[in-house]
Amino acid sequence: MANKTNDTVLRFMTCGSVDDGKSTLIGRMLFDTKTILTDTLNQIEKTSKKRGMTAVDLSLITDGLQAEREQGITIDVAYRYFSTGTRKYIIADAPGHEQYTRNMVTAASTAECAIILIDARKGILTQTKRHTYLSTLVGIKHILVAINKMDLIDFDEEQYKHIQDDYLTFFEAIKDQKTQVDFVPMSALEGDMIVERGNRLSWYNGPTLLEYLENLDVSDKNSMQELRLPVQFVCRPQESSNKALHDFRGFMGRIESGTLKVNDKIKVLPSGHHSEIKDMRIGDDFIQEGITDQSVTITLKDEIDISRGDMIVHEGDNIASTKDLTAMVCWLSETPLTVNRTYLMMHTARSSKAKITQIKHKIDVNTLREEFADKLNVNDIAEISFKLAQPLVIDTYEKNRVTGAFILVDESSLHTVAAGMVKSIDS
Amino acid sequence: MVKVLSHLDWLESEAIHIMREVAGQCSNPVLLFSGGKDSLCLLRIAEKAFRPGRFPFPLMHVDTGHNYPEVIEFRDRKVAELGERLIVASVEESMSKGTVVLNSPNEPRNKYQSITLLEAIEENIFDCCIGGARRDEEKARAKERIMSFRDEFGQWDPKNQRPELWDLYNARVHKGENIRAFPISNWTEMDVWQYIARENLELPNIYFAHQRDIIKRNGSIVPVTEFTPARSDEKIENLTVRFRTVGDITCTAPVLSSADTVEKIILETASTIISERGETRLDDQMSEAAMEQRKKEGYF
């Protein structure tokens, strides 16, 4: 393979507030990669004029909902796309204010990289720390600290280095060994170091923002090599007029980590039944090997009972199902957590009723201090222990971002009320 | 060396995963199929998700009665080839029932599709509609969840959406409410054409360059049809055009193009400077929030 990033997908999020130039940065990325088309640009020009601006305001590209335009804020995550020929990029554009912590966690959940914006005039702020903490909490392994508005401090290298040192000092306090941190100076407004280098940051020898993204190696996004294949759907086309299909039983799901080959010995959890892979296909195409992220259909050499929610792993894997776990939980709902209630935990393709056995503590996302808590409100982050009615096949979130994640659903309103990242399995 | 999926394989796999979640979680889903390119991608994904079994849902077309006959003929042939079941929900039936009332006889019927769709959902007790909407199409869509909750009036509340984290989709609803599931949310127009090329998907012929009588009106190209006749002062021209989107005749305009193969369309898409909806969807040009408004009222 000539280029390891060639023709792959990279998902990243941008954190910061309107004041940091986040919308301008996204506008600039889309504009400079020629993603913005004429009619969109015309509309932005019109709106810029309507609002009395002299130049075209690129940040208007990220305007979304009516309420957001009216209030001049970002409320919810928006997804945007551009492509360079090297990669397809999916940007999760998250609002930065504290009252939108839940939206940032949402954006971070599918991102492999976070771009954290800092206003060069202001340096590290409380929100910088919050954005950094939330990024590491949700398992993002690559952070790019974008020190923006360099044009407003005369592209001063000393000031840039000063902010860089400050950030690294603070970052040590998080004690996160897995996150790679990089820095780039830029002016989103004038376009320096986004796609073009410009000529005013000649002291900086590192990559531009786009070069950084193009070369970022995220093939390690799931460090876990062990196979995890949650069964989503069982295909039994008995009613088919094709007699050959009468006994067909296909198990359908996405390989969430590891690889799977025809003839591999597997076991099914939680039942523990064993078998071997007979064949594997995607639609009509038979394949010998399935890799991470691939949605496949498999058949087995033995007739064993498998249904939606079961987990297929390799025979020698010593993972077991559990009913007790501790997790970092972000409360997403305006309705506070009620400790005595039972919630529905959705994990891969299986669900279980879950009870809270203990709120260990909550985290102040600004100071990272642990505090006592006996209830949780919207945007709170806490360490909580759960007891489950049904066993789930769980890994820690640190090992696996798919099989270590869950959501909680309120069984009365049916809304999603919390997101959880498993810290330990307790039995 | 760790193997990584190419972008089309990744998008396809994500879409298959979403469709299987719908099938696993919902008791009575339906796939919205118009004969257009995005819904044809959905059909191919459904084949990859569920064959050799049958689709665990029927297909449904909300027909305004103002469709190109070639597209309707194509739709029916495609459904027969797949051996799946098609429900046609007709706006004209809603009109004769009196639930759709046009403001004037020639008013575009696109927005009334919402009413007919909601009636069909109620009648068939669907709890989920799978649709081919993409987030790159429009700014309100850019904010919409992959599994988007609608209340019992079919309304989308953009300020109160269910959080959607990782690939954990919550498709649970109370009776009368429904989910709109969008498996190709993360695809762009270019991804769609690249997928059509890779999978060798057959399309209605009006997607490719052909000769057609048109008139030029307010910067748009309007096809001359029985529903969109030329006004007395307008000049009819016969030009080579193709459609970038296919829908109700009265709100879908063709573009000047000589691209008569998928490969040529991909080249044109790569160099185009006007967005898909901006160029060809007359209903989105009305106001800055036209789509958001329609979605709040139950549109796809």
Interface residues (C-beta under 8 A of the other chain):
Chain A: M1 K4 D7 T8 V9 L37 T38 D39 T40 Q43 T47 D63 G64 L65 Q66 A67 R69 I75 D76 V77 A78 Y79 R80 Y81 S83 R87 K88 I90 R102 N103 V105 T106 S109 T110 S219 D220 Q232 F233 C235 R236 P237 E239 S240 N242 L245 F248 G250 M252 G253 R254 T259 I282 G283 D284 I291 T292 D293 Q294 S295 R308 L332 M346 H347 A349 R401 V402 A405 F406 I407 V409 L414 H415 T416 A419
Chain B: M1 V2 K3 V4 L5 S6 H7 D9 W10 L11 E12 S13 I16 H17 R20 E21 A23 G24 E47 K48 A49 F50 R51 P52 G53 R54 P56 R135 D136 K139 A140 A142 K143 P158 K159 Q161 R162 P163 E164 L165 W166 D167 L168 N170 R172 V173 H174 S185 N186 T188 M190 D191 T272 I273 I274 S275 G278 E279 E288 A289 E292
